């Protein structure tokens, strides 16, 4: 009897370990290879970047919504995840494009560009049609945390496929588009003479 119980226990353990080994690993995504710099070298080096988003978006899970079923319900892909928190990935992408410095670094920046996102997800209008949605605001602050300029952000990019792979690619494309929009906005703010407090930035253009 004892031998039979031992054999059954061993069979159950082997089955459990086999099922664990057979479970596919979650696919890990980031935003891809570094992008070419959009701004001149060193132009915005005195501006630090900070990206904020709600904790339910700033996790390793990749979020999506089904507008046709329940737009208030956030869902996550079970077999796919981000390689790092989305705020970190987005900050890395924007620094690559604009040459911004890291917020909280050793040297105090002349200005701070804060990106506050309220939405960062893949949104399905139908089971086969989805888009990446990035919504929030950009706030440019001087060294005393006074607002120099601010603008609303709304970017939507269609996804090539109705899955995590398509959503990630669309979110990466939306993030790249955000970098181009921010560059144009910073140039406009500078032309209007509102970057005088960002001495290293404004001073190089004099």
N, C-alpha and C positions, 0 to 999 in steps of 0.2 A: 504493500500500500504506500509506504513511504517513498519507494522508488518511483511509483506511478505519479505521485504528487510532484516529485522533483523533476521528472520528465516534462510534465505539464507546465511547470513554472519556467523551465528552461526554454520551452517552445514559445511561451508568451513573451519572454524577454527578447528572444531572437526576432519574433514578429514585430515587436515594438521598435527595436533598434533598426530593423530593416525599413520600417515605414518612415522613420526619421531621416535615414540616409536617402530615401527615395523622394523626399519632399524637395521640390525645386527651390533654389536660393532666390531671394528677391533680387530683381534687376535694379542696379544702382545708376542714377542719372545725375549729371551736372550740366553746365551750360556749354561744354565743349572746349575747344582749344582757345587760347588767348586771342583777342581781337587786335587789329591794328589801331594805333592811337589816332583819335580824331582831332585832338587839340595839339597845338605846338608844344614841344618838350618844355616842361617847367612852367607853362603859362598859368595853370591852376594849382600849382604845388603848395600854395599858401592856404588853399581851401581844403578843409577836412570833410570827409563824407561819413554820414551816419544813416543807416537804414533801419527803420522800425516797422514792424507789422504785428498784428495780433498773434498771440501765442498759438492759436489754433491753426494758423497758416505757417508759422515759423517752426515747423517740426519736420521730421524726415518723411512723413507720409505725404503723398501727392494727392491733393484734394480736387474734387469735382462736384458739380451740381447738375441735377436733371431739372431744367426749367419746366419741361412738359409734365413732370410728375409732382415734384415738391421742391420749389426753388429755395426753401428755407433750410433744407436738409443738406448738410455737408457729408460727402462720402469720400472714402479713401480707397485707392487701388491696393489690393491685398498682396500682389506679387511684384510691386514696384515701389521704389522709394528714392528720395533725394540722397546724394552722397554727403551733403552737409545741409545745415539749416538754410532755407531759401533766402533769408535776409543776408546771410554771409555770402551766398553765391551771387546775389544781385549786387552787393557792395563790391565784390571782386570784379564783376563785369564792368561796372561803372568806373571803377578806378583804372581799369585797363584802357577804357575808351578816353577818359578825360584827364588822366594823370593826377587825380586828387590824392590827398594824403589820408592816412588812417586816423580816424577820430580816437582821441585818448592816447596819442603817441607821446614821445618824450618832449618834443617841442610844441609849444602852444600855437595853434593855427591862427592866422589873421581872421578867417571866417569859417563858418560851418554850414555845409549844405546838408540839410536833414530831409530825408525821404520818409514820409509816413504813409504806408499803404493800408487800405481797409479791405482790399480784395486782391487775391493772387491765386487764381484757380482756373480750371478748365470748365467751361459752361456749355452744357448740351441743350440746344434748342429743340432738336429731335434726336432719336437714337443714333443717327448717322451723321449729324451735323453739329460740330462743336467749335468753340473758340477759346483762346486764352484771354482772360480779362485781368487787367492790371489797373486799379483805381486808387487814388489817394491824392497827396499834395506834396509839393516841394517847397521848403522854407529855407531861405538864405539868411543866416544870422551873422552879426559881427562879433568881435571878441568879447563884447559885453552882453551877448545874447539878445541884442536888439534886432528886430526883424528888418532886413534890408529890402527883401522882395519875397513874394510867394506866388504860387500858381497851382491850379488844379491839374491833376494828371488822370487821363482816361485813355487807355490804349487797349485795342482789341485786335487780335490776330487770329485768322481761321486756322484750325488744325487740319493737317493732311489726312489724319486717320482718327477714328473714334475709339482711341485707346490711350494708355499712358504714354506710349512713345510719341503719338501725335500731340498730346497735350504738353509734354515736356518741350518738344521742339517749338511749339507755338509760344510757350511761356519764355523760352530763351530768345526767340525772335522779338517778342514784345519788350523784353529787357534791353535788347540791343537798340530797338527803336527809341526806348526811353533815353538812352545815352545820347542819341542824336538830338532829341528834343531838348534835353537839358543843356547841351552845348549851344544850341541856337538861343535858348533863353538866357544863358549866362552872357553870351555875346551882346544880346539886346540890353540886358541890365547894365553892362559895362558901357555901352554906347550912350546910355542915358545918364552916365556919370554917377551911378549909385554904388560903385565898388571902391570908393575912396578909402573906406576903412580896411579893405583888403589890400594892404600896401604892396605886398609882393606881386599881387595880381595886376592891380591897376597901374602900378609904377612901371611895369615892363612895357606897357603900351603907350607910355608918354614919349 
